[in-house]
Amino acid sequence: MGTAHPVMDDRDLPTDGDLVLTGFRSPLGDMLVCTDGWIEEVGCGLAVPTGHVVVDLGGADLLPGLVDAHSHVQQWAVHRIAADLSGARSWDETLALVRPDDGFFLGVDYDDGAWPDPPDPRGLDRFGFPVVLRRVCGHRALASEEALDLIGRRHPWAVGDDGLTERGALALLDIVEIPMEARVGAVRAAVRDLLAVGITCVHEIAPDIDPLRRAGEPIRWVAYRTWDGAGPPPMDGFIGMKLFADGSIGSRTAWVSGGYADGSTGGAYMDREDLWSAISAAAARGIQVMVHAIGDEAVGMVADVLREVAGSHELWRPRIEHMEMVHPSSWDVLREVGVVASMQPNFVARWGMPGGMYERALGDRYLRMNRFRTALDLHLAFGSDCMPPDPF
């Protein structure tokens, strides 16, 4: 069965002026009055104020603009610059997509969750030019020896004993040094795609929002700055900070009790004391904090630390991102603290079906992941993590 997408009205309507929309379908009525960019009234048989532009929508459905509560538009936009690897169904198919491109090949969004065999980064050395491939989760990137040598000279923190570090993978746009002009152009194209599916507000998580400012597109950005917890950075243009408590299921770096089916183990990215210090420092400045935590051990630690910090500081809508695995004992703490559960239903569709990546990684524990109904007791927000940003 195909997926139904809404048909969007592509007419340019003033978003900061005086406007009356008519002829649409909505439980609230069939007329909307907007003055100076603000909705004043919705109903039936409303008077049309003098000077307002009247637009008949011809029986279309009218919905509020959608909010993507967890997004990385700048990373997703790189599809327009890099090679899209999302269609590859094996490591061999991925390698077949590698082509020389100005002496450096960048490919994004390979997903080995359903591959018959895991990727082998040694296969990248045969090409004779720098190659970097980023996994769809953004937490892992594979690189050829030539690429590691090039990146290591410029950004030594991004290269470890086993290749690109997870920090390097997450900062891929910076370490491959994509020109600003190209990044801005990619963001502009990405925003048009967002608007086409009804997304009008994006909670963007990034170390830099300059490309968003330069793009100047008609979308509302709520920006969160990625942070390693060392000394709160400047917050110009950012509403909050994002910390990492663990990694991802796909890269086997999420901190889960009992480890993984293949014997690997995840772990904490920040110890309890550092996490407490970082959240306390942000709370003291009135800055909203979001913490990436996927595994139940990570979620439990974050919940406990938030409760401790709340004893001495006022927390403003603390968020836990993804929260895919939660120990039963943590739910009461999450409710007590008033956590915003920022979750991604599209992860379930992509990896949470029987026989999918979650089951292969965790066994039958995957059946207890992503408890959306239980999370309704919290403040629940849905986002896409740009995998992809399409609510339909």
Helices and strands as residue ranges (DSSP letters): E 19-22, E 31-35, E 38-43, E 53-56, E 66-71, H 73-77, G 78-80, E 83-84, H 91-96, E 105-110, G 112-114, G 121-127, E 131-135, E 141-143, H 145-154, G 156-158, E 159-160, E 163-164, H 166-170, H 172-175, H 180-196, E 199-206, H 210-215, E 220-226, E 240-244, H 272-284, E 288-293, H 296-310, E 319-322, G 328-330, H 331-337, E 340-343, H 345-351, H 357-362, G 363-368, H 372-375, E 379-382
